[in-house]
Amino acid sequence: MRYVYILLCADNKLYIGYTEDLKKRIYLHKQGFVKATCPRLPVNLIFYEAYLNKYDALRREKYFKTTKGKTTIKTMLKEYFNQTTSLSAKLQNQP
């Protein structure tokens, strides 16, 4: 199985990646062993898709990294982002 996954980083930016071992890759991200996300910890897995074919997964990863792909992500995860934004605004307004 091949996976395309999306992480939400502490800086509220997305990280989009590809892997053949999702559990191991997420562990490496969370432990700070991935150079691209190490300074942006903590990270949370918010989405993934599974593929049987490597090239289908790589094509999807490449698409998600485009402007149109990021719009698709925001549309697919609209309720999640609304909830997250609402929750973080509430937390910031607490004394």
FILOKE-761940 format. One record per residue (C-alpha): chain; y, z, x negated. Coordinates in Angstrom, 1 decimal. Layout:
N
<r><chaine>A</chaine><v>Y</v><w>Z</w><u>X</u></r>
...
This chain:
95
<r><chaine>A</chaine><v>0.0</v><w>0.0</w><u>0.0</u></r>
<r><chaine>A</chaine><v>3.5</v><w>-0.7</w><u>-1.1</u></r>
<r><chaine>A</chaine><v>6.6</v><w>1.1</w><u>0.1</u></r>
<r><chaine>A</chaine><v>10.3</v><w>0.5</w><u>0.5</u></r>
<r><chaine>A</chaine><v>12.1</v><w>3.8</w><u>0.9</u></r>
<r><chaine>A</chaine><v>15.6</v><w>5.2</w><u>1.4</u></r>
<r><chaine>A</chaine><v>16.9</v><w>8.4</w><u>0.1</u></r>
<r><chaine>A</chaine><v>20.1</v><w>10.2</w><u>1.1</u></r>
<r><chaine>A</chaine><v>21.6</v><w>11.8</w><u>-2.0</u></r>
<r><chaine>A</chaine><v>23.9</v><w>14.8</w><u>-2.3</u></r>
<r><chaine>A</chaine><v>26.9</v><w>12.5</w><u>-2.7</u></r>
<r><chaine>A</chaine><v>26.1</v><w>11.1</w><u>0.8</u></r>
<r><chaine>A</chaine><v>25.2</v><w>7.7</w><u>-0.7</u></r>
<r><chaine>A</chaine><v>21.9</v><w>5.9</w><u>-0.2</u></r>
<r><chaine>A</chaine><v>19.3</v><w>5.1</w><u>-2.8</u></r>
<r><chaine>A</chaine><v>16.9</v><w>2.2</w><u>-1.9</u></r>
<r><chaine>A</chaine><v>13.7</v><w>1.8</w><u>-3.9</u></r>
<r><chaine>A</chaine><v>10.2</v><w>0.3</w><u>-4.0</u></r>
<r><chaine>A</chaine><v>7.0</v><w>2.0</w><u>-5.1</u></r>
<r><chaine>A</chaine><v>3.3</v><w>1.8</w><u>-4.8</u></r>
<r><chaine>A</chaine><v>2.9</v><w>5.7</w><u>-4.7</u></r>
<r><chaine>A</chaine><v>5.4</v><w>7.1</w><u>-2.3</u></r>
<r><chaine>A</chaine><v>4.5</v><w>10.8</w><u>-2.7</u></r>
<r><chaine>A</chaine><v>4.6</v><w>10.7</w><u>-6.5</u></r>
<r><chaine>A</chaine><v>7.9</v><w>8.7</w><u>-6.5</u></r>
<r><chaine>A</chaine><v>9.6</v><w>11.1</w><u>-4.2</u></r>
<r><chaine>A</chaine><v>8.4</v><w>14.1</w><u>-6.3</u></r>
<r><chaine>A</chaine><v>9.9</v><w>12.4</w><u>-9.4</u></r>
<r><chaine>A</chaine><v>13.2</v><w>11.9</w><u>-7.6</u></r>
<r><chaine>A</chaine><v>13.3</v><w>15.5</w><u>-6.4</u></r>
<r><chaine>A</chaine><v>12.5</v><w>16.9</w><u>-9.8</u></r>
<r><chaine>A</chaine><v>15.2</v><w>14.9</w><u>-11.5</u></r>
<r><chaine>A</chaine><v>13.0</v><w>12.5</w><u>-13.5</u></r>
<r><chaine>A</chaine><v>14.6</v><w>9.4</w><u>-12.1</u></r>
<r><chaine>A</chaine><v>17.8</v><w>8.4</w><u>-14.0</u></r>
<r><chaine>A</chaine><v>19.5</v><w>6.8</w><u>-11.0</u></r>
<r><chaine>A</chaine><v>19.3</v><w>9.9</w><u>-8.8</u></r>
<r><chaine>A</chaine><v>19.2</v><w>12.8</w><u>-11.3</u></r>
<r><chaine>A</chaine><v>23.0</v><w>13.4</w><u>-11.1</u></r>
<r><chaine>A</chaine><v>22.9</v><w>13.0</w><u>-7.3</u></r>
<r><chaine>A</chaine><v>20.4</v><w>15.8</w><u>-6.5</u></r>
<r><chaine>A</chaine><v>19.2</v><w>17.0</w><u>-4.0</u></r>
<r><chaine>A</chaine><v>17.8</v><w>13.9</w><u>-2.4</u></r>
<r><chaine>A</chaine><v>16.1</v><w>13.6</w><u>1.0</u></r>
<r><chaine>A</chaine><v>13.7</v><w>10.9</w><u>2.1</u></r>
<r><chaine>A</chaine><v>15.2</v><w>9.5</w><u>5.4</u></r>
<r><chaine>A</chaine><v>13.2</v><w>6.3</w><u>5.8</u></r>
<r><chaine>A</chaine><v>10.3</v><w>4.3</w><u>4.5</u></r>
<r><chaine>A</chaine><v>8.3</v><w>1.2</w><u>5.4</u></r>
<r><chaine>A</chaine><v>4.8</v><w>0.3</w><u>4.3</u></r>
<r><chaine>A</chaine><v>3.6</v><w>-3.1</w><u>3.3</u></r>
<r><chaine>A</chaine><v>0.3</v><w>-4.7</w><u>2.3</u></r>
<r><chaine>A</chaine><v>1.9</v><w>-7.3</w><u>0.1</u></r>
<r><chaine>A</chaine><v>4.0</v><w>-6.5</w><u>-2.9</u></r>
<r><chaine>A</chaine><v>6.3</v><w>-9.5</w><u>-2.5</u></r>
<r><chaine>A</chaine><v>7.1</v><w>-8.7</w><u>1.2</u></r>
<r><chaine>A</chaine><v>8.1</v><w>-5.2</w><u>0.1</u></r>
<r><chaine>A</chaine><v>10.2</v><w>-6.4</w><u>-2.8</u></r>
<r><chaine>A</chaine><v>12.0</v><w>-8.9</w><u>-0.5</u></r>
<r><chaine>A</chaine><v>12.8</v><w>-6.1</w><u>2.0</u></r>
<r><chaine>A</chaine><v>14.1</v><w>-3.8</w><u>-0.8</u></r>
<r><chaine>A</chaine><v>16.3</v><w>-6.7</w><u>-2.0</u></r>
<r><chaine>A</chaine><v>17.6</v><w>-7.3</w><u>1.6</u></r>
<r><chaine>A</chaine><v>18.4</v><w>-3.6</w><u>2.1</u></r>
<r><chaine>A</chaine><v>20.6</v><w>-3.7</w><u>-1.0</u></r>
<r><chaine>A</chaine><v>22.8</v><w>-6.4</w><u>0.5</u></r>
<r><chaine>A</chaine><v>25.8</v><w>-5.8</w><u>2.7</u></r>
<r><chaine>A</chaine><v>24.0</v><w>-7.1</w><u>5.7</u></r>
<r><chaine>A</chaine><v>20.9</v><w>-4.9</w><u>4.8</u></r>
<r><chaine>A</chaine><v>23.1</v><w>-1.8</w><u>4.6</u></r>
<r><chaine>A</chaine><v>24.5</v><w>-2.6</w><u>8.0</u></r>
<r><chaine>A</chaine><v>20.9</v><w>-2.9</w><u>9.3</u></r>
<r><chaine>A</chaine><v>20.1</v><w>0.5</w><u>7.8</u></r>
<r><chaine>A</chaine><v>23.1</v><w>2.1</w><u>9.5</u></r>
<r><chaine>A</chaine><v>22.1</v><w>0.5</w><u>12.8</u></r>
<r><chaine>A</chaine><v>18.4</v><w>1.5</w><u>12.5</u></r>
<r><chaine>A</chaine><v>19.3</v><w>5.1</w><u>11.6</u></r>
<r><chaine>A</chaine><v>22.4</v><w>5.4</w><u>13.7</u></r>
<r><chaine>A</chaine><v>21.3</v><w>8.6</w><u>15.5</u></r>
<r><chaine>A</chaine><v>20.2</v><w>10.2</w><u>12.2</u></r>
<r><chaine>A</chaine><v>23.6</v><w>9.5</w><u>10.6</u></r>
<r><chaine>A</chaine><v>25.5</v><w>10.7</w><u>13.7</u></r>
<r><chaine>A</chaine><v>23.5</v><w>14.0</w><u>13.7</u></r>
<r><chaine>A</chaine><v>23.9</v><w>14.5</w><u>9.9</u></r>
<r><chaine>A</chaine><v>27.7</v><w>13.8</w><u>10.0</u></r>
<r><chaine>A</chaine><v>28.1</v><w>16.2</w><u>13.0</u></r>
<r><chaine>A</chaine><v>26.0</v><w>18.9</w><u>11.3</u></r>
<r><chaine>A</chaine><v>27.9</v><w>18.7</w><u>8.0</u></r>
<r><chaine>A</chaine><v>31.3</v><w>18.7</w><u>9.8</u></r>
<r><chaine>A</chaine><v>30.2</v><w>21.9</w><u>11.7</u></r>
<r><chaine>A</chaine><v>29.1</v><w>23.5</w><u>8.5</u></r>
<r><chaine>A</chaine><v>32.4</v><w>22.7</w><u>6.7</u></r>
<r><chaine>A</chaine><v>34.4</v><w>24.2</w><u>9.6</u></r>
<r><chaine>A</chaine><v>32.6</v><w>27.6</w><u>9.4</u></r>
<r><chaine>A</chaine><v>34.5</v><w>30.5</w><u>7.8</u></r>
